[in-house]
Amino acid sequence: MARKRIKKILIVTFALLALLTTIIITAFPILAPFFLSSQLKFRPAQYGVWVEYSVPLTASDGVKLVANIYHPQQLEKTPTILVRIPYSKNFTNTTFANVVGRMWAARGYTAVIQGTRGRYESGGEYFPFKTERTDGIETLAWLEKQPWYNGKIGMWGGSYFGYTQWVLADKVNPGLSALILQICSTDFHRMFYPGGAFSLESALYWAVTSYGKQDNPASEEVLKPGYKGFPLIKADDRAVQDIPFFNEWASHPEKDEYWKAIDGENRTNTLQAPALLMAGWYDPFLPTQIADFLKIKSEAKPLVAKNTRLIIGPWAHARTVTFPNGYTPGNYRLESLAPTIPWFDEHLLDNLKSEASVQIYVMGKNIWRQEQEFPLARTIYTKYYLHSNSVLNLTPQNTEIPNTYIYNPLNPVPSAGGTMLGPRAGIEKQNDIENRNDVLNYTTAFLPEDIEVTGPIRLILYVSTTAPSTDFTAKLVDVYPDGSAYNVSEGIIRRRYAPEQPTQIEIELWATSQVFFKGHKIRLEVSSSNYPRFDRNPNTGRPIATEINPVEAKQVIYHEQKAPSYLVLPIILSNTSD
């Protein structure tokens, strides 16, 4: 009898839990916007919300593009916020769409959350970049015909969401009035091939995550087999299966017609609507997003240029960075939504405001600061010279013995943190890497005072190599008083060489805003690999995607009066930094 009673109690308990779960899941999309809006400090909701689910748009080739549409009650004509979602329909993505759609609709906007081709509920085959402009143009034309459309459209989103905006950013529709472009850019070739090297970890992570009908897990365990062995073009096969668009990315190292069809750098000067650009110090799109901002400011029509803004925060790709002391500044997901209502109110409801053109997060001090430009006009570009005794200082070299190391593609320097897509991005300890024989370290003395480094970083090296083609990498590092070393910025250059002939090269390191505190040291790491953040150069000069026979290379770094290797840091004086 007791067992039967216990069994009944358990059955009832499980039934109640299931019912409670159902209630929570059902209620969450409705209740969550209220809680989220309070966290984001949005203006109060004004309207009830009604939803049209699974609304089809038949594209010119017959494929149905499907959207959920969130309407504010009691309004006949409204501005529209369009989001084209490139993910599969699962609980997480459905909840996200419901929450943001309801938040915006409750404040007077019609929110159209549409799946891109082959994604969410939309038909057709998902193939990155292929049809987004055509599908986007047809979507804008369809919006114009809707009875609630008032002539103004805003778009929002990051990464591939951002690409769906950039392909429409030129003069394709007069109603496009405001963009929020996060962690993305016009120049995908430069993201995939920064300095000429292939962003292997980012590319493989993206490809594995998004191939097929469903979003796929891309854990380290899944990706790791892809990093082992040659050739590069088979990395996808080794990880999961053959992925056609990964093969295309890996097969086009030069900015050829393939990339020209995808990229849209000319859209910065033909941009028809003000853009809010949100970038991250540890995001792989950072250099290209800064370049987009500068081109808009210098080449776009005056009102667009004037009203475009740039925010750079302590973020990797769609994720907040954790600092060495364990501090995590906020939540990227919230930060990505926070500007939406103020920005759309400003440009879709004509509530224009005068605000700083640039906001940056200064790491180390961990403060937000408003600026009028980027790079900062008050920057003092300062040369730090590399010396053969591993010293980095302000004193130019005389004649010093060069530093040498052997770069072996079969034993590359492993990546630790950095600016890639995926969960391994961000700040990591570098000490184990710095102890390798194929990594050169150049370090300052203990700093007598705080030094703020804010802006783009350049490294001029005089090098030679035994290889016809090879790589040189660089990493800026913050060394703590106890010797712990953490990555701040990184870069790479891939090019051809006349074997064993001294050559001047320039490595563009990621821009940053970092305060190196008194008692810390500034370190520069120089090597020839950072794997799998970047693919390995086999040193043969033959096509890298298909190379299977790598060879070693002897690398030389010169430090002398006629060949002065030096690092250029953008210094902001302490009395002007706050």
C-alpha positions as CSV (number, residue, x, y, z in Angstrom):
1,M,0.0,0.0,0.0
2,A,2.8,2.4,0.9
3,R,4.5,1.8,-2.4
4,K,1.3,2.5,-4.3
5,R,0.8,5.7,-2.3
6,I,4.4,6.8,-3.1
7,K,3.9,5.9,-6.7
8,K,0.7,8.0,-6.9
9,I,2.5,10.9,-5.2
10,L,5.4,10.7,-7.7
11,I,3.0,10.6,-10.6
12,V,1.1,13.6,-9.3
13,T,4.3,15.4,-8.6
14,F,5.7,14.8,-12.1
15,A,2.4,15.9,-13.6
16,L,2.4,19.1,-11.6
17,L,6.0,19.8,-12.6
18,A,5.2,19.2,-16.2
19,L,2.2,21.5,-16.0
20,L,4.3,24.2,-14.3
21,T,7.0,23.8,-16.9
22,T,4.3,24.2,-19.7
23,I,2.9,27.3,-17.9
24,I,6.4,28.9,-17.6
25,I,7.3,28.1,-21.2
26,T,4.0,29.5,-22.4
27,A,4.1,32.6,-20.3
28,F,7.8,33.4,-20.7
29,P,7.6,35.0,-24.1
30,I,4.8,37.2,-22.8
31,L,6.2,38.1,-19.4
32,A,9.9,38.2,-20.3
33,P,9.6,41.5,-22.2
34,F,8.4,43.3,-19.1
35,F,11.4,42.1,-17.0
36,L,13.9,42.6,-19.8
37,S,12.6,46.1,-20.6
38,S,13.1,47.1,-17.0
39,Q,16.7,45.8,-17.1
40,L,17.3,47.8,-20.3
41,K,15.6,50.9,-18.9
42,F,13.4,51.3,-21.9
43,R,10.6,53.9,-21.9
44,P,7.3,52.3,-20.6
45,A,5.3,50.1,-22.9
46,Q,2.3,51.9,-24.4
47,Y,0.4,49.2,-26.3
48,G,-0.8,45.7,-26.2
49,V,0.6,43.3,-28.7
50,W,-1.0,41.0,-31.2
51,V,0.9,38.6,-33.4
52,E,0.6,37.2,-36.9
53,Y,2.5,33.9,-37.0
54,S,4.0,32.2,-40.1
55,V,3.2,35.0,-42.6
56,P,4.6,33.9,-46.0
57,L,6.3,36.0,-48.7
58,T,6.7,34.2,-52.0
59,A,10.0,35.2,-53.5
60,S,10.4,35.6,-57.3
61,D,11.8,32.1,-57.6
62,G,8.9,30.6,-55.7
63,V,10.6,30.0,-52.3
64,K,8.5,31.1,-49.3
65,L,10.2,33.4,-46.8
66,V,8.2,33.2,-43.6
67,A,7.9,35.8,-40.9
68,N,6.2,36.4,-37.5
69,I,4.8,39.9,-37.3
70,Y,4.3,41.6,-33.9
71,H,1.8,44.5,-34.0
72,P,1.1,47.3,-31.5
73,Q,-2.7,47.3,-30.8
74,Q,-4.7,50.4,-31.6
75,L,-2.2,51.7,-34.2
76,E,-3.0,51.7,-37.9
77,K,0.3,53.0,-39.3
78,T,3.7,52.3,-37.6
79,P,7.4,52.3,-38.3
80,T,8.8,48.8,-39.0
81,I,11.7,47.0,-37.4
82,L,12.9,44.2,-39.7
83,V,15.1,41.3,-38.4
84,R,16.1,38.6,-40.8
85,I,17.1,35.6,-38.6
86,P,19.6,33.1,-39.9
87,Y,19.1,30.3,-37.4
88,S,16.9,27.3,-37.1
89,K,13.6,27.2,-35.3
90,N,14.2,25.9,-31.8
91,F,13.1,26.9,-28.4
92,T,15.9,29.3,-27.8
93,N,15.5,31.1,-31.1
94,T,11.7,31.1,-30.9
95,T,11.8,32.6,-27.4
96,F,14.3,35.3,-28.6
97,A,12.1,36.3,-31.5
98,N,9.0,36.4,-29.3
99,V,10.7,38.5,-26.6
100,V,12.3,41.1,-28.9
101,G,9.2,41.3,-31.1
102,R,6.9,41.9,-28.2
103,M,9.3,44.5,-26.6
104,W,9.4,46.6,-29.7
105,A,5.7,46.2,-30.6
106,A,4.7,47.4,-27.1
107,R,6.4,50.7,-27.8
108,G,4.8,51.4,-31.1
109,Y,6.8,49.5,-33.7
110,T,5.7,46.7,-36.0
111,A,8.4,44.0,-35.6
112,V,8.9,41.7,-38.6
113,I,11.1,38.7,-37.6
114,Q,11.7,36.8,-40.9
115,G,13.8,33.7,-41.4
116,T,16.4,33.9,-44.1
117,R,16.3,31.4,-46.9
118,G,16.5,27.9,-45.5
119,R,16.3,29.1,-41.9
120,Y,13.7,29.4,-39.1
121,E,10.5,28.7,-41.0
122,S,11.6,29.9,-44.4
123,G,11.9,27.5,-47.4
124,G,14.8,27.0,-49.7
125,E,18.4,26.0,-49.1
126,Y,20.6,28.0,-46.7
127,F,23.9,29.0,-48.4
128,P,25.6,31.9,-46.7
129,F,25.7,35.2,-48.7
130,K,24.1,33.8,-51.8
131,T,20.6,35.3,-51.9
132,E,20.4,37.8,-49.1
133,R,20.4,40.9,-51.3
134,T,17.7,39.6,-53.6
135,D,15.6,38.2,-50.8
136,G,16.1,41.4,-48.7
137,I,15.1,43.7,-51.6
138,E,11.9,41.6,-52.2
139,T,11.2,41.8,-48.5
140,L,11.4,45.6,-48.4
141,A,9.2,45.8,-51.5
142,W,6.7,43.5,-49.7
143,L,6.7,45.7,-46.6
144,E,5.8,48.7,-48.6
145,K,2.5,47.1,-49.6
146,Q,1.4,46.3,-46.0
147,P,-1.5,48.3,-44.6
148,W,0.4,49.1,-41.4
149,Y,3.5,50.4,-43.1
150,N,4.2,54.1,-42.5
151,G,7.2,54.6,-44.8
152,K,10.1,54.0,-42.3
153,I,12.1,50.9,-41.7
154,G,14.8,50.1,-39.1
155,M,16.9,47.0,-39.0
156,W,18.8,45.3,-36.2
157,G,21.2,42.5,-35.6
158,G,24.8,41.3,-35.4
159,S,27.1,39.0,-37.3
160,Y,25.1,37.4,-40.1
161,F,22.1,39.5,-39.0
162,G,24.4,42.4,-39.8
163,Y,25.2,41.2,-43.2
164,T,21.5,41.0,-44.1
165,Q,21.5,44.8,-43.3
166,W,24.6,45.7,-45.2
167,V,23.4,44.1,-48.4
168,L,20.4,46.5,-48.3
169,A,22.3,49.6,-47.0
170,D,22.7,51.4,-50.3
171,K,19.9,53.0,-52.2
172,V,17.6,50.1,-52.6
173,N,14.6,51.4,-50.6
174,P,13.8,55.0,-49.5
175,G,12.1,53.8,-46.4
176,L,15.3,52.3,-44.8
177,S,15.9,54.9,-42.1
178,A,18.1,53.4,-39.3
179,L,20.5,50.4,-38.9
180,I,22.0,48.8,-35.8
181,L,25.0,46.8,-37.1
182,Q,26.7,44.7,-34.5
183,I,29.9,42.6,-34.6
184,C,29.9,42.5,-38.5
185,S,31.2,44.5,-41.4
186,T,31.1,45.1,-45.1
187,D,34.4,43.3,-45.7
188,F,34.1,39.5,-45.1
189,H,37.2,38.7,-47.0
190,R,39.3,40.7,-44.5
191,M,37.5,38.9,-41.6
192,F,38.2,35.5,-43.1
193,Y,41.8,36.5,-44.2
194,P,43.2,39.1,-41.9
195,G,46.8,39.8,-42.9
196,G,46.4,37.2,-45.6
197,A,46.0,34.2,-43.3
198,F,42.8,32.1,-43.1
199,S,40.7,32.4,-39.9
200,L,40.4,28.7,-39.6
201,E,38.8,28.4,-36.1
202,S,36.2,31.1,-36.9
203,A,35.4,29.7,-40.3
204,L,35.2,26.1,-39.1
205,Y,33.1,27.1,-36.1
206,W,30.6,29.0,-38.3
207,A,30.4,26.3,-40.9
208,V,29.9,23.5,-38.4
209,T,27.3,25.5,-36.5
210,S,25.2,26.5,-39.5
211,Y,25.3,23.7,-42.1
212,G,22.1,21.8,-42.8
213,K,18.6,22.5,-41.6
214,Q,19.4,22.7,-37.8
215,D,21.9,24.6,-35.8
216,N,24.6,22.2,-34.8
217,P,26.8,22.1,-31.7
218,A,30.4,23.2,-32.4
219,S,32.2,22.2,-29.2
220,E,35.9,21.9,-29.0
221,E,35.5,18.1,-29.2
222,V,33.7,18.4,-32.5
223,L,36.1,21.0,-34.0
224,K,39.4,19.5,-32.8
225,P,39.6,16.7,-35.4
226,G,39.3,19.4,-38.1
227,Y,42.5,21.1,-36.9
228,K,44.5,17.9,-37.2
229,G,46.4,17.1,-40.4
230,F,46.5,18.4,-43.9
231,P,45.1,19.6,-46.3
232,L,43.3,22.7,-44.9
233,I,40.4,22.3,-47.3
234,K,39.5,18.9,-45.6
235,A,39.2,20.4,-42.1
236,D,35.4,20.3,-42.4
237,D,35.4,16.7,-43.5
238,R,37.6,15.7,-40.6
239,A,35.3,17.5,-38.1
240,V,31.8,16.6,-39.4
241,Q,31.3,16.3,-43.1
242,D,32.0,18.1,-46.4
243,I,30.5,21.6,-46.2
244,P,30.5,23.3,-49.6
245,F,30.6,26.9,-48.4
246,F,33.6,26.1,-46.1
247,N,35.4,24.8,-49.1
248,E,34.7,28.0,-51.0
249,W,36.0,30.2,-48.1
250,A,39.2,28.1,-47.9
251,S,39.7,28.1,-51.6
252,H,39.7,31.9,-52.1
253,P,42.6,33.5,-50.2
254,E,42.8,36.5,-52.5
255,K,40.1,39.1,-52.8
256,D,38.8,37.8,-56.1
257,E,35.4,37.9,-57.8
258,Y,34.0,35.4,-55.2
259,W,34.6,37.9,-52.4
260,K,33.7,41.0,-54.4
261,A,30.2,39.5,-54.9
262,I,29.8,39.1,-51.2
263,D,31.6,42.2,-49.8
264,G,30.0,45.6,-49.9
265,E,32.7,48.2,-49.0
266,N,31.1,50.6,-51.5
267,R,28.0,50.6,-49.4
268,T,29.7,52.7,-46.8
269,N,29.8,55.7,-49.1
270,T,26.3,55.0,-50.5
271,L,24.7,54.3,-47.1
272,Q,21.3,55.9,-47.0
273,A,20.5,55.7,-43.3
274,P,22.4,56.4,-40.1
275,A,24.1,53.4,-38.6
276,L,24.9,52.5,-35.0
277,L,28.0,50.3,-35.2
278,M,28.6,48.1,-32.2
279,A,32.0,46.4,-32.1
280,G,34.0,44.3,-29.6
281,W,37.7,44.6,-28.6
282,Y,38.0,40.8,-29.0
283,D,35.7,40.3,-32.0
284,P,37.2,39.3,-35.4
285,F,35.2,41.9,-37.2
286,L,36.7,44.8,-35.2
287,P,39.3,46.1,-37.8
288,T,36.8,46.0,-40.6
289,Q,34.0,47.6,-38.5
290,I,36.3,50.5,-37.6
291,A,37.2,50.8,-41.3
292,D,33.4,51.0,-42.1
293,F,32.9,53.7,-39.5
294,L,35.8,55.8,-40.9
295,K,34.6,55.4,-44.4
296,I,31.0,56.4,-43.5
297,K,32.3,59.5,-41.6
298,S,34.5,60.6,-44.5
299,E,32.5,59.5,-47.6
300,A,28.8,59.1,-46.8
301,K,26.3,61.9,-47.4
302,P,26.5,64.6,-44.6
303,L,23.5,63.7,-42.5
304,V,24.3,60.0,-42.5
305,A,27.9,60.7,-41.6
306,K,26.9,63.1,-38.9
307,N,24.4,60.7,-37.2
308,T,26.4,57.5,-37.5
309,R,27.9,56.3,-34.2
310,L,30.4,53.7,-33.0
311,I,30.4,51.8,-29.8
312,I,33.3,49.4,-28.9
313,G,32.8,47.3,-25.8
314,P,34.5,44.5,-23.8
315,W,33.1,41.8,-26.1
316,A,34.2,38.9,-28.1
317,H,31.8,37.7,-30.8
318,A,28.3,37.9,-29.2
319,R,29.8,37.3,-25.8
320,T,31.1,39.4,-23.0
321,V,34.8,38.9,-22.1
322,T,35.9,37.8,-18.6
323,F,38.9,39.7,-17.3
324,P,41.8,38.0,-15.5
325,N,40.5,39.0,-12.1
326,G,37.2,37.1,-12.9
327,Y,35.2,40.3,-13.5
328,T,32.7,40.1,-16.4
329,P,31.4,43.6,-17.4
330,G,27.7,43.2,-18.0
331,N,26.0,40.9,-20.5
332,Y,26.5,41.2,-24.2
333,R,23.0,40.0,-25.0
334,L,21.5,42.8,-22.9
335,E,24.0,45.3,-24.3
336,S,23.1,44.4,-27.8
337,L,19.4,45.2,-27.2
338,A,19.9,48.3,-25.0
339,P,20.3,50.8,-27.8
340,T,17.4,49.6,-29.9
341,I,14.5,51.7,-28.6
342,P,16.5,54.9,-28.1
343,W,18.1,54.6,-31.6
344,F,14.8,53.7,-33.4
345,D,13.0,56.5,-31.4
346,E,15.6,58.9,-32.7
347,H,15.5,57.9,-36.3
348,L,12.1,56.4,-36.9
349,L,10.1,58.7,-34.7
350,D,12.4,61.8,-35.4
351,N,13.4,62.3,-31.8
352,L,16.9,63.3,-32.8
353,K,19.5,63.7,-30.0
354,S,23.0,65.2,-29.9
355,E,25.3,62.5,-28.6
356,A,29.0,61.6,-28.9
357,S,30.0,59.9,-32.1
358,V,32.1,57.3,-30.2
359,Q,31.8,55.4,-27.0
360,I,34.6,53.1,-25.9
361,Y,35.1,50.7,-23.0
362,V,38.5,51.3,-21.5
363,M,39.8,48.0,-20.2
364,G,41.8,47.9,-17.0
365,K,40.0,50.9,-15.7
366,N,36.8,49.2,-16.8
367,I,35.0,52.4,-17.6
368,W,32.9,53.6,-20.5
369,R,34.1,56.9,-22.1
370,Q,32.6,59.2,-24.7
371,E,34.8,60.4,-27.6
372,Q,34.3,62.4,-30.7
373,E,36.4,60.3,-33.1
374,F,38.3,57.1,-33.4
375,P,41.3,56.9,-33.4
376,L,41.5,59.7,-30.9
377,A,42.9,63.0,-32.1
378,R,45.0,63.4,-28.9
379,T,46.9,60.1,-29.5
380,I,50.6,60.1,-29.1
381,Y,52.0,57.4,-31.4
382,T,55.0,56.0,-29.6
383,K,57.8,53.7,-30.9
384,Y,58.9,50.9,-28.7
385,Y,62.0,49.2,-30.1
386,L,62.8,45.4,-30.1
387,H,66.2,44.4,-28.8
388,S,68.0,41.1,-29.2
389,N,68.2,40.7,-25.4
390,S,64.3,40.4,-25.3
391,V,64.0,44.0,-24.1
392,L,61.3,46.4,-25.4
393,N,61.9,50.1,-24.8
394,L,62.0,53.6,-26.2
395,T,65.7,53.4,-27.2
396,P,66.6,52.8,-30.9
397,Q,69.0,50.0,-31.7
398,N,72.5,50.2,-32.8
399,T,73.9,47.0,-34.2
400,E,72.6,43.9,-32.4
401,I,72.6,40.2,-33.1
402,P,69.4,39.1,-34.8
403,N,67.0,36.7,-33.1
404,T,66.2,33.4,-34.8
405,Y,63.8,30.5,-34.4
406,I,62.5,27.6,-36.4
407,Y,58.9,27.5,-37.4
408,N,57.6,24.0,-37.9
409,P,54.0,23.8,-39.3
410,L,53.6,20.3,-37.7
411,N,54.1,21.8,-34.3
412,P,52.4,25.2,-34.4
413,V,52.1,27.7,-31.5
414,P,48.6,26.9,-30.0
415,S,46.0,29.7,-29.8
416,A,45.1,30.8,-26.3
417,G,42.2,33.3,-26.4
418,G,42.1,35.9,-29.0
419,T,39.7,37.3,-31.6
420,M,38.0,34.3,-33.1
421,L,34.4,33.2,-33.3
422,G,33.3,30.6,-30.8
423,P,33.7,30.1,-27.1
424,R,37.5,30.1,-26.9
425,A,37.7,33.8,-27.8
426,G,38.7,36.4,-25.2
427,I,41.5,36.7,-22.6
428,E,43.7,33.8,-21.7
429,K,47.0,33.3,-19.9
430,Q,50.0,33.2,-22.2
431,N,52.8,32.0,-20.1
432,D,53.0,28.4,-21.4
433,I,53.1,29.8,-25.0
434,E,55.9,32.3,-24.1
435,N,58.1,29.4,-22.9
436,R,58.3,27.8,-26.4
437,N,61.5,28.0,-28.5
438,D,59.6,29.3,-31.5
439,V,58.1,32.4,-29.6
440,L,60.2,35.5,-29.1
441,N,59.3,37.8,-26.2
442,Y,60.2,41.4,-25.9
443,T,59.3,43.0,-22.6
444,T,59.5,46.5,-21.0
445,A,60.7,47.1,-17.5
446,F,58.1,47.5,-14.7
447,L,56.0,50.5,-15.7
448,P,56.6,53.5,-13.4
449,E,53.1,54.8,-14.1
450,D,49.8,53.8,-15.7
451,I,49.9,53.8,-19.5
452,E,46.7,53.9,-21.6
453,V,46.9,52.3,-25.0
454,T,43.9,53.2,-27.1
455,G,43.7,52.9,-30.9
456,P,45.3,50.9,-33.7
457,I,48.6,49.1,-33.1
458,R,51.3,48.6,-35.7
459,L,54.4,46.4,-35.7
460,I,57.3,47.1,-38.1
461,L,59.6,44.1,-38.4
462,Y,62.7,43.5,-40.4
463,V,62.8,39.8,-41.1
464,S,64.2,37.1,-43.3
465,T,63.2,33.5,-43.9
466,T,64.3,30.4,-45.7
467,A,60.8,29.9,-47.0
468,P,59.3,31.3,-50.3
469,S,56.1,32.0,-48.3
470,T,55.6,32.1,-44.6
471,D,53.8,34.0,-41.7
472,F,54.9,36.2,-38.9
473,T,52.5,36.7,-36.0
474,A,52.5,39.2,-33.1
475,K,50.6,39.5,-29.8
476,L,50.5,42.4,-27.4
477,V,50.5,41.1,-23.8
478,D,49.8,42.6,-20.3
479,V,52.3,41.2,-17.8
480,Y,51.1,41.4,-14.2
481,P,53.4,42.0,-11.2
482,D,53.4,38.2,-10.4
483,G,54.5,37.4,-14.0
484,S,51.1,36.2,-15.2
485,A,50.7,37.3,-18.9
486,Y,47.4,37.9,-20.7
487,N,46.7,38.7,-24.3
488,V,45.4,42.1,-25.3
489,S,45.7,42.3,-29.1
490,E,47.1,40.2,-32.0
491,G,47.9,40.2,-35.7
492,I,49.5,38.3,-38.5
493,I,50.9,38.8,-42.0
494,R,51.2,36.2,-44.8
495,R,53.3,37.0,-47.8
496,R,56.0,35.8,-50.2
497,Y,59.7,36.4,-49.7
498,A,63.0,36.3,-51.5
499,P,64.6,33.6,-49.3
500,E,67.1,34.8,-46.7
501,Q,66.8,38.5,-47.9
502,P,66.0,41.0,-45.1
503,T,62.6,42.5,-45.7
504,Q,60.6,45.1,-43.9
505,I,57.0,44.0,-43.0
506,E,54.2,45.6,-41.1
507,I,51.7,43.7,-39.0
508,E,48.4,45.3,-38.1
509,L,47.4,44.3,-34.6
510,W,43.8,44.7,-33.4
511,A,43.0,48.1,-32.0
512,T,42.4,48.1,-28.3
513,S,41.7,50.4,-25.3
514,Q,43.8,49.0,-22.4
515,V,45.4,50.6,-19.4
516,F,48.6,48.9,-18.4
517,F,48.9,49.7,-14.7
518,K,52.0,50.9,-12.8
519,G,54.0,47.8,-11.8
520,H,52.9,45.8,-14.9
521,K,55.0,45.2,-18.0
522,I,54.2,45.5,-21.7
523,R,55.2,42.5,-23.7
524,L,55.3,41.7,-27.4
525,E,55.3,38.1,-28.6
526,V,56.6,37.4,-32.1
527,S,56.3,34.0,-33.8
528,S,55.0,32.4,-37.0
529,S,51.8,30.6,-36.0
530,N,48.8,31.1,-33.8
531,Y,46.8,27.9,-34.5
532,P,44.0,27.3,-35.1
533,R,43.1,31.0,-34.8
534,F,44.9,31.3,-38.1
535,D,45.7,28.4,-40.4
536,R,49.2,27.1,-40.7
537,N,51.4,28.3,-43.5
538,P,53.2,25.1,-44.9
539,N,56.1,27.3,-46.0
540,T,56.2,25.8,-49.5
541,G,54.7,28.6,-51.6
542,R,52.2,26.2,-53.1
543,P,48.4,26.7,-52.7
544,I,47.8,26.4,-49.0
545,A,44.3,24.9,-49.2
546,T,45.5,21.7,-50.8
547,E,49.1,21.5,-49.5
548,I,49.9,18.2,-47.7
549,N,53.7,18.4,-47.4
550,P,54.7,21.2,-45.1
551,V,58.4,22.1,-44.4
552,E,60.2,23.9,-41.7
553,A,61.5,27.5,-42.0
554,K,64.2,29.4,-40.3
555,Q,62.9,32.9,-39.3
556,V,65.1,35.9,-38.4
557,I,64.2,39.1,-36.7
558,Y,66.7,42.0,-37.1
559,H,67.4,44.8,-34.6
560,E,69.8,47.3,-35.9
561,Q,70.1,50.9,-36.9
562,K,69.5,50.1,-40.6
563,A,66.8,47.6,-39.8
564,P,65.0,48.9,-36.7
565,S,62.2,46.6,-35.7
566,Y,59.7,48.5,-33.5
567,L,56.2,48.5,-32.1
568,V,54.0,51.6,-32.4
569,L,51.6,52.1,-29.5
570,P,48.8,54.7,-29.4
571,I,49.4,56.3,-26.1
572,I,46.8,58.5,-24.3
573,L,48.2,60.7,-21.7
574,S,46.8,60.1,-18.2
575,N,45.8,63.7,-17.7
576,T,43.4,63.5,-20.7
577,S,42.2,60.0,-20.4
578,D,39.2,60.5,-18.1
